[in-house]
């Protein structure tokens, strides 16, 4: 995470860093080797189809042959193989995410309006037809991803949602991930990982027509495959390493702030974590708390390098400067733990999702319990884009219905503009109707 100097020139001298990143490079930088590998794989799969997909599965996922698709019974019984408490937690997360998505969908309504007499316009929200979801299940199986992708797509009314998830060491699927997909309403599940999974869904190699939209997180190869497949299919967004930023003051508990920073840092050794505070004493206390907690954290080999290499702590002179710093960062996840959370909520503009107050934490959304979507923009993307939601799966299709009495005003104006542009055929579509109007 870096602050863009041009955006903060008016705040120069109003903030200073207590901790800066060790690595002077963006965490989500694209690697040439990754780009080259993905380009080669996609071209090969385009040329050889499913044979290439299975070859890569053998090479990269230890595929041993057999059917890569789970049967309906395997999907439906996946929850039976889970501990009762895990099954109950997955059911709760699925229900919460569905409820929030359904509420969002209810606010996206078709409409029609008569702008002037005889000119009727409107929009209909129509879901895309086919969605492919990639459900990660590597070092950390992201159980809740199915809620955010499969479940939200179904809440939007998408008729067909298929999913791919990489195999476990035994060659099978992760039961928790599959059960989450089952509760979310998935239609078909394939045990297939990486670039080959995305390509198989995008090119229609799994006994389905090509998908219209590809969603879901993954490693650098998955992210690059999504980037290269964009245009062939729609995508949710191009996300880099998970990131968190906390805006806190002297009223916040340094131990809680530290825990929340590390909670996202453990996603990966290049996951940025940033603290902006209006209290230097608080900032130093958080740094000390992070070091203490890292010493006892089982995921220290991941979270430690992330904090060391990409962590940053900044002291702002006042709350206005703190807001400017955060809006410049535009973090994926933003926590606000201050004496005046409402003021910050009213003034902050750039973030993927915001978590307000001492009792809120990013993990509640990550695991699906808050109901909101955790597929969010990273690397400053929140300055211009929002995260995945029901609306992303819906096409707001506009229409217009023109009556005879509206023709003169429309046709005459279109004729004037078209003639000025030299577009004679455009002009004719209007003047012919105008001639018909005057004859009747």
Secondary structure by P-SEA (a helix, b strand, c coil): ccccccccccccccccccbbbccccccccccaaaaaaaaaaaaaaaaccaaaaaaaaaaccccccccccccaaaaaaccccccaaaaaaaaaaaaaaaaaaaaaaaaccccccccccccccccccccccbbbbbbbcccccccccccccaaaaaaaccccccbbbbbcccccccaaaaaaaaaaccccccccccaaaaaaaaacccccccccbbbbbbcaaaaaaaaaacccccccccccccbbbbbbcccccaaaaaaaaaccccccccbbbbbbcccaaaaaaaaaaaaaaaaaccccaaaaaaaaccbbbbbbccaaaaaaaaaaacccbbbbbcccaaaaaacccccccccccccccaaaaaaccccccccccccccccccccccccccccccccccccccccaaaaaaaaaaaaaacaaaaaaaaaaaaaaaaac
